[in-house]
Amino acid sequence: MTGEMTLTGKVLAIGGLKEKITGAYVAGARKFIIPKKNERDLADISKEVMENIEITCVDSYKEIYDLLFNKKKKN
């Protein structure tokens, strides 16, 4: 895990996304939750890695909690 969030639960952008995902991929990770603000950085990640991982982009801690504990989104 890496990154920061505000006291109100807003997920902030991170640096070095390509290096972090590539390193975690080599170590065996296949599912990633990243800040929505870093979505544009996904273009820098190799095609091989992108084809073999699952990425979810989030804006808030609530979204992370719901993903981790399988809570259904309320519309």
PDB file with SEQRES, HELIX, SHEET and CRYST1 records, atoms N, CA, C and O in Angstrom:
SEQRES   1 A   75  MET THR GLY GLU MET THR LEU THR GLY LYS VAL LEU ALA          
SEQRES   2 A   75  ILE GLY GLY LEU LYS GLU LYS ILE THR GLY ALA TYR VAL          
SEQRES   3 A   75  ALA GLY ALA ARG LYS PHE ILE ILE PRO LYS LYS ASN GLU          
SEQRES   4 A   75  ARG ASP LEU ALA ASP ILE SER LYS GLU VAL MET GLU ASN          
SEQRES   5 A   75  ILE GLU ILE THR CYS VAL ASP SER TYR LYS GLU ILE TYR          
SEQRES   6 A   75  ASP LEU LEU PHE ASN LYS LYS LYS LYS ASN                      
HELIX    1 AA1 LEU A   17  VAL A   26  1                                  10    
HELIX    2 AA2 LYS A   36  ASP A   44  5                                   9    
HELIX    3 AA3 LYS A   47  GLU A   51  1                                   5    
HELIX    4 AA4 TYR A   61  LEU A   68  1                                   8    
SHEET    1 AA1 2 LYS A  31  PRO A  35  0                                        
SHEET    2 AA1 2 GLU A  54  VAL A  58  1                                        
CRYST1    1.000    1.000    1.000  90.00  90.00  90.00 P 1           1          
ATOM      1  N   MET A   1       0.843  -1.181   0.000  1.00  0.00           N  
ATOM      2  CA  MET A   1       0.000   0.000   0.000  1.00  0.00           C  
ATOM      3  C   MET A   1       0.879   1.231   0.000  1.00  0.00           C  
ATOM      4  O   MET A   1       1.943   1.275   0.617  1.00  0.00           O  
ATOM      5  N   THR A   2       0.400   2.215  -0.706  1.00  0.00           N  
ATOM      6  CA  THR A   2       1.093   3.492  -0.736  1.00  0.00           C  
ATOM      7  C   THR A   2       0.067   4.582  -1.018  1.00  0.00           C  
ATOM      8  O   THR A   2      -0.962   4.317  -1.639  1.00  0.00           O  
ATOM      9  N   GLY A   3       0.329   5.764  -0.585  1.00  0.00           N  
ATOM     10  CA  GLY A   3      -0.571   6.864  -0.883  1.00  0.00           C  
ATOM     11  C   GLY A   3      -1.026   7.600   0.354  1.00  0.00           C  
ATOM     12  O   GLY A   3      -0.646   7.279   1.480  1.00  0.00           O  
ATOM     13  N   GLU A   4      -1.850   8.594   0.108  1.00  0.00           N  
ATOM     14  CA  GLU A   4      -2.347   9.435   1.188  1.00  0.00           C  
ATOM     15  C   GLU A   4      -3.808   9.759   0.972  1.00  0.00           C  
ATOM     16  O   GLU A   4      -4.318   9.699  -0.147  1.00  0.00           O  
ATOM     17  N   MET A   5      -4.474  10.105   2.064  1.00  0.00           N  
ATOM     18  CA  MET A   5      -5.846  10.592   1.970  1.00  0.00           C  
ATOM     19  C   MET A   5      -6.046  11.684   3.005  1.00  0.00           C  
ATOM     20  O   MET A   5      -5.309  11.779   3.986  1.00  0.00           O  
ATOM     21  N   THR A   6      -7.050  12.497   2.765  1.00  0.00           N  
ATOM     22  CA  THR A   6      -7.343  13.586   3.686  1.00  0.00           C  
ATOM     23  C   THR A   6      -8.106  13.049   4.896  1.00  0.00           C  
ATOM     24  O   THR A   6      -8.541  11.898   4.900  1.00  0.00           O  
ATOM     25  N   LEU A   7      -8.262  13.871   5.903  1.00  0.00           N  
ATOM     26  CA  LEU A   7      -9.015  13.476   7.090  1.00  0.00           C  
ATOM     27  C   LEU A   7     -10.487  13.209   6.772  1.00  0.00           C  
ATOM     28  O   LEU A   7     -11.176  12.527   7.531  1.00  0.00           O  
ATOM     29  N   THR A   8     -10.962  13.747   5.652  1.00  0.00           N  
ATOM     30  CA  THR A   8     -12.352  13.524   5.254  1.00  0.00           C  
ATOM     31  C   THR A   8     -12.495  12.315   4.327  1.00  0.00           C  
ATOM     32  O   THR A   8     -13.603  12.006   3.889  1.00  0.00           O  
ATOM     33  N   GLY A   9     -11.382  11.624   4.023  1.00  0.00           N  
ATOM     34  CA  GLY A   9     -11.434  10.407   3.238  1.00  0.00           C  
ATOM     35  C   GLY A   9     -11.192  10.558   1.754  1.00  0.00           C  
ATOM     36  O   GLY A   9     -11.356   9.596   1.004  1.00  0.00           O  
ATOM     37  N   LYS A  10     -10.805  11.743   1.307  1.00  0.00           N  
ATOM     38  CA  LYS A  10     -10.509  11.955  -0.105  1.00  0.00           C  
ATOM     39  C   LYS A  10      -9.141  11.347  -0.428  1.00  0.00           C  
ATOM     40  O   LYS A  10      -8.155  11.633   0.251  1.00  0.00           O  
ATOM     41  N   VAL A  11      -9.086  10.504  -1.470  1.00  0.00           N  
ATOM     42  CA  VAL A  11      -7.836   9.844  -1.871  1.00  0.00           C  
ATOM     43  C   VAL A  11      -7.036  10.795  -2.760  1.00  0.00           C  
ATOM     44  O   VAL A  11      -7.561  11.326  -3.738  1.00  0.00           O  
ATOM     45  N   LEU A  12      -5.770  11.006  -2.419  1.00  0.00           N  
ATOM     46  CA  LEU A  12      -4.909  11.936  -3.146  1.00  0.00           C  
ATOM     47  C   LEU A  12      -4.039  11.198  -4.160  1.00  0.00           C  
ATOM     48  O   LEU A  12      -3.764  10.008  -4.008  1.00  0.00           O  
ATOM     49  N   ALA A  13      -3.614  11.910  -5.185  1.00  0.00           N  
ATOM     50  CA  ALA A  13      -2.751  11.344  -6.222  1.00  0.00           C  
ATOM     51  C   ALA A  13      -1.405  10.922  -5.634  1.00  0.00           C  
ATOM     52  O   ALA A  13      -0.953  11.471  -4.629  1.00  0.00           O  
ATOM     53  N   ILE A  14      -0.776   9.940  -6.275  1.00  0.00           N  
ATOM     54  CA  ILE A  14       0.532   9.448  -5.843  1.00  0.00           C  
ATOM     55  C   ILE A  14       1.551   9.651  -6.958  1.00  0.00           C  
ATOM     56  O   ILE A  14       1.178   9.865  -8.111  1.00  0.00           O  
ATOM     57  N   GLY A  15       2.810   9.585  -6.624  1.00  0.00           N  
ATOM     58  CA  GLY A  15       3.885   9.662  -7.601  1.00  0.00           C  
ATOM     59  C   GLY A  15       4.464   8.287  -7.858  1.00  0.00           C  
ATOM     60  O   GLY A  15       4.359   7.399  -7.013  1.00  0.00           O  
ATOM     61  N   GLY A  16       5.069   8.104  -9.010  1.00  0.00           N  
ATOM     62  CA  GLY A  16       5.754   6.861  -9.326  1.00  0.00           C  
ATOM     63  C   GLY A  16       4.835   5.668  -9.539  1.00  0.00           C  
ATOM     64  O   GLY A  16       5.203   4.539  -9.215  1.00  0.00           O  
ATOM     65  N   LEU A  17       3.647   5.903 -10.079  1.00  0.00           N  
ATOM     66  CA  LEU A  17       2.684   4.814 -10.245  1.00  0.00           C  
ATOM     67  C   LEU A  17       3.245   3.684 -11.111  1.00  0.00           C  
ATOM     68  O   LEU A  17       3.089   2.511 -10.773  1.00  0.00           O  
ATOM     69  N   LYS A  18       3.890   4.027 -12.214  1.00  0.00           N  
ATOM     70  CA  LYS A  18       4.439   3.002 -13.109  1.00  0.00           C  
ATOM     71  C   LYS A  18       5.407   2.089 -12.359  1.00  0.00           C  
ATOM     72  O   LYS A  18       5.323   0.866 -12.471  1.00  0.00           O  
ATOM     73  N   GLU A  19       6.305   2.669 -11.614  1.00  0.00           N  
ATOM     74  CA  GLU A  19       7.309   1.890 -10.888  1.00  0.00           C  
ATOM     75  C   GLU A  19       6.675   1.047  -9.789  1.00  0.00           C  
ATOM     76  O   GLU A  19       7.074  -0.097  -9.572  1.00  0.00           O  
ATOM     77  N   LYS A  20       5.698   1.606  -9.103  1.00  0.00           N  
ATOM     78  CA  LYS A  20       5.038   0.886  -8.014  1.00  0.00           C  
ATOM     79  C   LYS A  20       4.241  -0.302  -8.539  1.00  0.00           C  
ATOM     80  O   LYS A  20       4.314  -1.397  -7.981  1.00  0.00           O  
ATOM     81  N   ILE A  21       3.483  -0.088  -9.609  1.00  0.00           N  
ATOM     82  CA  ILE A  21       2.688  -1.191 -10.158  1.00  0.00           C  
ATOM     83  C   ILE A  21       3.590  -2.247 -10.789  1.00  0.00           C  
ATOM     84  O   ILE A  21       3.355  -3.442 -10.610  1.00  0.00           O  
ATOM     85  N   THR A  22       4.611  -1.828 -11.519  1.00  0.00           N  
ATOM     86  CA  THR A  22       5.514  -2.788 -12.149  1.00  0.00           C  
ATOM     87  C   THR A  22       6.236  -3.625 -11.095  1.00  0.00           C  
ATOM     88  O   THR A  22       6.345  -4.843 -11.237  1.00  0.00           O  
ATOM     89  N   GLY A  23       6.724  -2.984 -10.050  1.00  0.00           N  
ATOM     90  CA  GLY A  23       7.399  -3.720  -8.980  1.00  0.00           C  
ATOM     91  C   GLY A  23       6.474  -4.689  -8.262  1.00  0.00           C  
ATOM     92  O   GLY A  23       6.861  -5.820  -7.966  1.00  0.00           O  
ATOM     93  N   ALA A  24       5.260  -4.251  -7.984  1.00  0.00           N  
ATOM     94  CA  ALA A  24       4.284  -5.119  -7.313  1.00  0.00           C  
ATOM     95  C   ALA A  24       3.882  -6.273  -8.228  1.00  0.00           C  
ATOM     96  O   ALA A  24       3.663  -7.390  -7.759  1.00  0.00           O  
ATOM     97  N   TYR A  25       3.784  -6.010  -9.521  1.00  0.00           N  
ATOM     98  CA  TYR A  25       3.451  -7.060 -10.498  1.00  0.00           C  
ATOM     99  C   TYR A  25       4.537  -8.140 -10.499  1.00  0.00           C  
ATOM    100  O   TYR A  25       4.235  -9.333 -10.471  1.00  0.00           O  
ATOM    101  N   VAL A  26       5.780  -7.717 -10.531  1.00  0.00           N  
ATOM    102  CA  VAL A  26       6.901  -8.668 -10.506  1.00  0.00           C  
ATOM    103  C   VAL A  26       6.863  -9.502  -9.226  1.00  0.00           C  
ATOM    104  O   VAL A  26       7.222 -10.679  -9.236  1.00  0.00           O  
ATOM    105  N   ALA A  27       6.428  -8.890  -8.127  1.00  0.00           N  
ATOM    106  CA  ALA A  27       6.341  -9.590  -6.840  1.00  0.00           C  
ATOM    107  C   ALA A  27       5.091 -10.463  -6.725  1.00  0.00           C  
ATOM    108  O   ALA A  27       4.940 -11.201  -5.751  1.00  0.00           O  
ATOM    109  N   GLY A  28       4.184 -10.384  -7.722  1.00  0.00           N  
ATOM    110  CA  GLY A  28       3.023 -11.263  -7.721  1.00  0.00           C  
ATOM    111  C   GLY A  28       1.669 -10.610  -7.544  1.00  0.00           C  
ATOM    112  O   GLY A  28       0.654 -11.302  -7.609  1.00  0.00           O  
ATOM    113  N   ALA A  29       1.610  -9.302  -7.323  1.00  0.00           N  
ATOM    114  CA  ALA A  29       0.317  -8.628  -7.151  1.00  0.00           C  
ATOM    115  C   ALA A  29      -0.397  -8.526  -8.496  1.00  0.00           C  
ATOM    116  O   ALA A  29       0.230  -8.306  -9.531  1.00  0.00           O  
ATOM    117  N   ARG A  30      -1.717  -8.690  -8.463  1.00  0.00           N  
ATOM    118  CA  ARG A  30      -2.495  -8.625  -9.707  1.00  0.00           C  
ATOM    119  C   ARG A  30      -3.711  -7.701  -9.601  1.00  0.00           C  
ATOM    120  O   ARG A  30      -4.328  -7.385 -10.619  1.00  0.00           O  
ATOM    121  N   LYS A  31      -4.062  -7.268  -8.405  1.00  0.00           N  
ATOM    122  CA  LYS A  31      -5.185  -6.360  -8.215  1.00  0.00           C  
ATOM    123  C   LYS A  31      -4.686  -5.092  -7.547  1.00  0.00           C  
ATOM    124  O   LYS A  31      -3.952  -5.138  -6.560  1.00  0.00           O  
ATOM    125  N   PHE A  32      -5.101  -3.945  -8.108  1.00  0.00           N  
ATOM    126  CA  PHE A  32      -4.634  -2.664  -7.613  1.00  0.00           C  
ATOM    127  C   PHE A  32      -5.796  -1.696  -7.462  1.00  0.00           C  
ATOM    128  O   PHE A  32      -6.711  -1.667  -8.284  1.00  0.00           O  
ATOM    129  N   ILE A  33      -5.746  -0.916  -6.411  1.00  0.00           N  
ATOM    130  CA  ILE A  33      -6.676   0.189  -6.203  1.00  0.00           C  
ATOM    131  C   ILE A  33      -5.821   1.447  -6.234  1.00  0.00           C  
ATOM    132  O   ILE A  33      -4.901   1.614  -5.433  1.00  0.00           O  
ATOM    133  N   ILE A  34      -6.144   2.328  -7.178  1.00  0.00           N  
ATOM    134  CA  ILE A  34      -5.327   3.533  -7.342  1.00  0.00           C  
ATOM    135  C   ILE A  34      -6.218   4.781  -7.282  1.00  0.00           C  
ATOM    136  O   ILE A  34      -7.427   4.696  -7.495  1.00  0.00           O  
ATOM    137  N   PRO A  35      -5.608   5.942  -6.991  1.00  0.00           N  
ATOM    138  CA  PRO A  35      -6.374   7.185  -7.012  1.00  0.00           C  
ATOM    139  C   PRO A  35      -6.884   7.486  -8.420  1.00  0.00           C  
ATOM    140  O   PRO A  35      -6.157   7.299  -9.396  1.00  0.00           O  
ATOM    141  N   LYS A  36      -8.110   7.944  -8.529  1.00  0.00           N  
ATOM    142  CA  LYS A  36      -8.685   8.301  -9.834  1.00  0.00           C  
ATOM    143  C   LYS A  36      -7.831   9.361 -10.530  1.00  0.00           C  
ATOM    144  O   LYS A  36      -7.742   9.372 -11.758  1.00  0.00           O  
ATOM    145  N   LYS A  37      -7.209  10.241  -9.766  1.00  0.00           N  
ATOM    146  CA  LYS A  37      -6.368  11.283 -10.354  1.00  0.00           C  
ATOM    147  C   LYS A  37      -5.122  10.722 -11.040  1.00  0.00           C  
ATOM    148  O   LYS A  37      -4.487  11.431 -11.822  1.00  0.00           O  
ATOM    149  N   ASN A  38      -4.762   9.483 -10.769  1.00  0.00           N  
ATOM    150  CA  ASN A  38      -3.619   8.842 -11.405  1.00  0.00           C  
ATOM    151  C   ASN A  38      -4.014   8.014 -12.625  1.00  0.00           C  
ATOM    152  O   ASN A  38      -3.159   7.373 -13.236  1.00  0.00           O  
ATOM    153  N   GLU A  39      -5.274   8.017 -12.981  1.00  0.00           N  
ATOM    154  CA  GLU A  39      -5.742   7.211 -14.106  1.00  0.00           C  
ATOM    155  C   GLU A  39      -4.964   7.526 -15.392  1.00  0.00           C  
ATOM    156  O   GLU A  39      -4.690   6.624 -16.183  1.00  0.00           O  
ATOM    157  N   ARG A  40      -4.616   8.772 -15.599  1.00  0.00           N  
ATOM    158  CA  ARG A  40      -3.882   9.162 -16.811  1.00  0.00           C  
ATOM    159  C   ARG A  40      -2.487   8.530 -16.860  1.00  0.00           C  
ATOM    160  O   ARG A  40      -1.924   8.365 -17.942  1.00  0.00           O  
ATOM    161  N   ASP A  41      -1.927   8.179 -15.705  1.00  0.00           N  
ATOM    162  CA  ASP A  41      -0.588   7.591 -15.640  1.00  0.00           C  
ATOM    163  C   ASP A  41      -0.560   6.130 -16.095  1.00  0.00           C  
ATOM    164  O   ASP A  41       0.515   5.565 -16.298  1.00  0.00           O  
ATOM    165  N   LEU A  42      -1.716   5.527 -16.253  1.00  0.00           N  
ATOM    166  CA  LEU A  42      -1.772   4.123 -16.670  1.00  0.00           C  
ATOM    167  C   LEU A  42      -1.204   3.927 -18.074  1.00  0.00           C  
ATOM    168  O   LEU A  42      -0.757   2.831 -18.410  1.00  0.00           O  
ATOM    169  N   ALA A  43      -1.217   4.970 -18.892  1.00  0.00           N  
ATOM    170  CA  ALA A  43      -0.680   4.887 -20.248  1.00  0.00           C  
ATOM    171  C   ALA A  43       0.820   4.594 -20.257  1.00  0.00           C  
ATOM    172  O   ALA A  43       1.350   4.115 -21.259  1.00  0.00           O  
ATOM    173  N   ASP A  44       1.506   4.877 -19.149  1.00  0.00           N  
ATOM    174  CA  ASP A  44       2.951   4.656 -19.054  1.00  0.00           C  
ATOM    175  C   ASP A  44       3.318   3.209 -18.730  1.00  0.00           C  
ATOM    176  O   ASP A  44       4.476   2.817 -18.871  1.00  0.00           O  
ATOM    177  N   ILE A  45       2.347   2.422 -18.301  1.00  0.00           N  
ATOM    178  CA  ILE A  45       2.609   1.045 -17.876  1.00  0.00           C  
ATOM    179  C   ILE A  45       2.612   0.135 -19.089  1.00  0.00           C  
ATOM    180  O   ILE A  45       1.792   0.298 -19.993  1.00  0.00           O  
ATOM    181  N   SER A  46       3.534  -0.827 -19.116  1.00  0.00           N  
ATOM    182  CA  SER A  46       3.671  -1.697 -20.287  1.00  0.00           C  
ATOM    183  C   SER A  46       2.391  -2.476 -20.578  1.00  0.00           C  
ATOM    184  O   SER A  46       1.607  -2.777 -19.678  1.00  0.00           O  
ATOM    185  N   LYS A  47       2.204  -2.790 -21.843  1.00  0.00           N  
ATOM    186  CA  LYS A  47       1.022  -3.523 -22.300  1.00  0.00           C  
ATOM    187  C   LYS A  47       0.948  -4.899 -21.631  1.00  0.00           C  
ATOM    188  O   LYS A  47      -0.130  -5.351 -21.247  1.00  0.00           O  
ATOM    189  N   GLU A  48       2.093  -5.554 -21.496  1.00  0.00           N  
ATOM    190  CA  GLU A  48       2.140  -6.885 -20.867  1.00  0.00           C  
ATOM    191  C   GLU A  48       1.583  -6.844 -19.443  1.00  0.00           C  
ATOM    192  O   GLU A  48       0.788  -7.699 -19.054  1.00  0.00           O  
ATOM    193  N   VAL A  49       2.005  -5.854 -18.681  1.00  0.00           N  
ATOM    194  CA  VAL A  49       1.537  -5.728 -17.305  1.00  0.00           C  
ATOM    195  C   VAL A  49       0.040  -5.400 -17.294  1.00  0.00           C  
ATOM    196  O   VAL A  49      -0.725  -6.025 -16.560  1.00  0.00           O  
ATOM    197  N   MET A  50      -0.374  -4.433 -18.099  1.00  0.00           N  
ATOM    198  CA  MET A  50      -1.780  -4.011 -18.120  1.00  0.00           C  
ATOM    199  C   MET A  50      -2.732  -5.151 -18.489  1.00  0.00           C  
ATOM    200  O   MET A  50      -3.857  -5.204 -17.991  1.00  0.00           O  
ATOM    201  N   GLU A  51      -2.290  -6.051 -19.350  1.00  0.00           N  
ATOM    202  CA  GLU A  51      -3.135  -7.168 -19.772  1.00  0.00           C  
ATOM    203  C   GLU A  51      -3.319  -8.214 -18.675  1.00  0.00           C  
ATOM    204  O   GLU A  51      -4.218  -9.050 -18.759  1.00  0.00           O  
ATOM    205  N   ASN A  52      -2.478  -8.171 -17.653  1.00  0.00           N  
ATOM    206  CA  ASN A  52      -2.497  -9.209 -16.625  1.00  0.00           C  
ATOM    207  C   ASN A  52      -2.868  -8.721 -15.232  1.00  0.00           C  
ATOM    208  O   ASN A  52      -2.731  -9.459 -14.257  1.00  0.00           O  
ATOM    209  N   ILE A  53      -3.337  -7.477 -15.136  1.00  0.00           N  
ATOM    210  CA  ILE A  53      -3.715  -6.947 -13.827  1.00  0.00           C  
ATOM    211  C   ILE A  53      -5.126  -6.375 -13.868  1.00  0.00           C  
ATOM    212  O   ILE A  53      -5.686  -6.118 -14.934  1.00  0.00           O  
ATOM    213  N   GLU A  54      -5.676  -6.186 -12.685  1.00  0.00           N  
ATOM    214  CA  GLU A  54      -6.993  -5.558 -12.527  1.00  0.00           C  
ATOM    215  C   GLU A  54      -6.794  -4.269 -11.730  1.00  0.00           C  
ATOM    216  O   GLU A  54      -6.215  -4.283 -10.644  1.00  0.00           O  
ATOM    217  N   ILE A  55      -7.281  -3.157 -12.281  1.00  0.00           N  
ATOM    218  CA  ILE A  55      -7.106  -1.860 -11.625  1.00  0.00           C  
ATOM    219  C   ILE A  55      -8.473  -1.236 -11.373  1.00  0.00           C  
ATOM    220  O   ILE A  55      -9.338  -1.221 -12.248  1.00  0.00           O  
ATOM    221  N   THR A  56      -8.650  -0.720 -10.153  1.00  0.00           N  
ATOM    222  CA  THR A  56      -9.849   0.029  -9.803  1.00  0.00           C  
ATOM    223  C   THR A  56      -9.412   1.414  -9.366  1.00  0.00           C  
ATOM    224  O   THR A  56      -8.537   1.558  -8.513  1.00  0.00           O  
ATOM    225  N   CYS A  57     -10.031   2.445  -9.960  1.00  0.00           N  
ATOM    226  CA  CYS A  57      -9.711   3.824  -9.614  1.00  0.00           C  
ATOM    227  C   CYS A  57     -10.757   4.359  -8.634  1.00  0.00           C  
ATOM    228  O   CYS A  57     -11.957   4.168  -8.831  1.00  0.00           O  
ATOM    229  N   VAL A  58     -10.293   5.029  -7.579  1.00  0.00           N  
ATOM    230  CA  VAL A  58     -11.193   5.521  -6.541  1.00  0.00           C  
ATOM    231  C   VAL A  58     -10.911   6.981  -6.196  1.00  0.00           C  
ATOM    232  O   VAL A  58      -9.813   7.496  -6.406  1.00  0.00           O  
ATOM    233  N   ASP A  59     -11.954   7.629  -5.655  1.00  0.00           N  
ATOM    234  CA  ASP A  59     -11.836   9.016  -5.194  1.00  0.00           C  
ATOM    235  C   ASP A  59     -11.880   9.135  -3.677  1.00  0.00           C  
ATOM    236  O   ASP A  59     -11.410  10.124  -3.113  1.00  0.00           O  
ATOM    237  N   SER A  60     -12.451   8.117  -3.010  1.00  0.00           N  
ATOM    238  CA  SER A  60     -12.654   8.245  -1.567  1.00  0.00           C  
ATOM    239  C   SER A  60     -12.400   6.932  -0.829  1.00  0.00           C  
ATOM    240  O   SER A  60     -12.432   5.846  -1.408  1.00  0.00           O  
ATOM    241  N   TYR A  61     -12.149   7.075   0.462  1.00  0.00           N  
ATOM    242  CA  TYR A  61     -11.947   5.910   1.323  1.00  0.00           C  
ATOM    243  C   TYR A  61     -13.173   5.007   1.307  1.00  0.00           C  
ATOM    244  O   TYR A  61     -13.038   3.785   1.364  1.00  0.00           O  
ATOM    245  N   LYS A  62     -14.363   5.588   1.231  1.00  0.00           N  
ATOM    246  CA  LYS A  62     -15.607   4.803   1.208  1.00  0.00           C  
ATOM    247  C   LYS A  62     -15.583   3.789   0.066  1.00  0.00           C  
ATOM    248  O   LYS A  62     -16.004   2.646   0.240  1.00  0.00           O  
ATOM    249  N   GLU A  63     -15.095   4.204  -1.095  1.00  0.00           N  
ATOM    250  CA  GLU A  63     -15.007   3.294  -2.238  1.00  0.00           C  
ATOM    251  C   GLU A  63     -14.038   2.142  -1.950  1.00  0.00           C  
ATOM    252  O   GLU A  63     -14.300   0.999  -2.322  1.00  0.00           O  
ATOM    253  N   ILE A  64     -12.938   2.444  -1.299  1.00  0.00           N  
ATOM    254  CA  ILE A  64     -11.963   1.406  -0.947  1.00  0.00           C  
ATOM    255  C   ILE A  64     -12.590   0.428   0.040  1.00  0.00           C  
ATOM    256  O   ILE A  64     -12.487  -0.786  -0.137  1.00  0.00           O  
ATOM    257  N   TYR A  65     -13.232   0.945   1.066  1.00  0.00           N  
ATOM    258  CA  TYR A  65     -13.886   0.109   2.072  1.00  0.00           C  
ATOM    259  C   TYR A  65     -14.903  -0.819   1.414  1.00  0.00           C  
ATOM    260  O   TYR A  65     -14.934  -2.018   1.690  1.00  0.00           O  
ATOM    261  N   ASP A  66     -15.731  -0.250   0.542  1.00  0.00           N  
ATOM    262  CA  ASP A  66     -16.752  -1.050  -0.129  1.00  0.00           C  
ATOM    263  C   ASP A  66     -16.134  -2.150  -0.986  1.00  0.00           C  
ATOM    264  O   ASP A  66     -16.657  -3.263  -1.032  1.00  0.00           O  
ATOM    265  N   LEU A  67     -15.035  -1.853  -1.662  1.00  0.00           N  
ATOM    266  CA  LEU A  67     -14.351  -2.863  -2.465  1.00  0.00           C  
ATOM    267  C   LEU A  67     -13.769  -3.977  -1.601  1.00  0.00           C  
ATOM    268  O   LEU A  67     -13.908  -5.157  -1.922  1.00  0.00           O  
ATOM    269  N   LEU A  68     -13.128  -3.603  -0.525  1.00  0.00           N  
ATOM    270  CA  LEU A  68     -12.480  -4.586   0.335  1.00  0.00           C  
ATOM    271  C   LEU A  68     -13.458  -5.480   1.086  1.00  0.00           C  
ATOM    272  O   LEU A  68     -13.177  -6.652   1.338  1.00  0.00           O  
ATOM    273  N   PHE A  69     -14.598  -4.920   1.438  1.00  0.00           N  
ATOM    274  CA  PHE A  69     -15.561  -5.669   2.233  1.00  0.00           C  
ATOM    275  C   PHE A  69     -16.831  -6.001   1.446  1.00  0.00           C  
ATOM    276  O   PHE A  69     -17.877  -6.293   2.026  1.00  0.00           O  
ATOM    277  N   ASN A  70     -16.719  -5.951   0.117  1.00  0.00           N  
ATOM    278  CA  ASN A  70     -17.789  -6.349  -0.801  1.00  0.00           C  
ATOM    279  C   ASN A  70     -19.131  -5.680  -0.530  1.00  0.00           C  
ATOM    280  O   ASN A  70     -20.177  -6.324  -0.615  1.00  0.00           O  
ATOM    281  N   LYS A  71     -19.104  -4.410  -0.208  1.00  0.00           N  
ATOM    282  CA  LYS A  71     -20.341  -3.664  -0.011  1.00  0.00           C  
ATOM    283  C   LYS A  71     -20.852  -3.244  -1.381  1.00  0.00           C  
ATOM    284  O   LYS A  71     -20.068  -2.845  -2.242  1.00  0.00           O  
ATOM    285  N   LYS A  72     -22.142  -3.331  -1.585  1.00  0.00           N  
ATOM    286  CA  LYS A  72     -22.727  -2.911  -2.854  1.00  0.00           C  
ATOM    287  C   LYS A  72     -22.902  -1.400  -2.860  1.00  0.00           C  
ATOM    288  O   LYS A  72     -23.246  -0.795  -1.845  1.00  0.00           O  
ATOM    289  N   LYS A  73     -22.658  -0.799  -4.029  1.00  0.00           N  
ATOM    290  CA  LYS A  73     -22.821   0.642  -4.159  1.00  0.00           C  
ATOM    291  C   LYS A  73     -24.296   1.001  -4.142  1.00  0.00           C  
ATOM    292  O   LYS A  73     -25.131   0.311  -4.727  1.00  0.00           O  
ATOM    293  N   LYS A  74     -24.599   2.103  -3.455  1.00  0.00           N  
ATOM    294  CA  LYS A  74     -25.951   2.624  -3.443  1.00  0.00           C  
ATOM    295  C   LYS A  74     -26.050   3.739  -4.465  1.00  0.00           C  
ATOM    296  O   LYS A  74     -25.205   4.634  -4.481  1.00  0.00           O  
ATOM    297  N   ASN A  75     -27.042   3.708  -5.303  1.00  0.00           N  
ATOM    298  CA  ASN A  75     -27.197   4.757  -6.317  1.00  0.00           C  
ATOM    299  C   ASN A  75     -28.162   5.802  -5.873  1.00  0.00           C  
ATOM    300  O   ASN A  75     -28.414   6.761  -6.603  1.00  0.00           O  
TER     301      ASN A  75                                                      
END                                                                             
